[in-house]
């Protein structure tokens, strides 16, 4: 293996730090859309801190021949809701759906953590329940979120669709890595596992931010009122909804 797990974590920290710069730049320069850029910068910024700590061995707990990386799961508990927040700020589905999405997100991560600290049938059962929670989350992202969407323009709907699709596809790979990793069936060495997770996190977070920035022109179509999540009592959804199907 070219690098150890800590070495790959250091590479992840550098890549995510570099990926934070564009979002932070626009957050400073574009006051009108600062909220959007700040969310993007927070996603990659939090991950940068998490990988920096992991590279230093902070929060790494040995568990039955595997390692539980505390910063990794804290990162996911903080950044995945922010990724969902960015999507919901684009499509305004209502606070109730947002809360449900976040609830499922937290539950599936918590079940994944619990599965690591257990073994045998119980571990696989907890992992399976987490998988069910993820399927429910993915279903809501793919169907309910666009169905309840109210886009400010066709352009906003297109940007949302790209970001949502990338997110769902990449998030689906994480459970597969968990199963193959030392915390699962142990088919991947620790260094390989960290390399794959780093790669996924870079694409999921930095890639998400870059796609969002490439579509930043769509943000000008969104008014201050559009930033509110709760639009269930407002008028019907925009015709741009059809572009996310």
Secondary structure, DSSP 8 states (H G I E B T S, - for coil): --S-HHHHHHHHHHHHHHHHHHHHHHHHH-STTHHHHHHHHHHHHHHHHHHHHHHTTTTEEEETTEEEEHHHHHHHHHHHHHHHHHHHHHH---HHHHHHHHHHHHHHHHHHHHHHTS-HHHHHHHHHHHHHHHHHHHHIIIIIHHHT---SSHHHHHHHHHHHHHHHHHHHHHHHHHHHSTTTT--S-HHHHHHHHHHHHIIIIIIHHHHHHHTGGGGGG--GGGG-S--TTSS---GGGGGG-
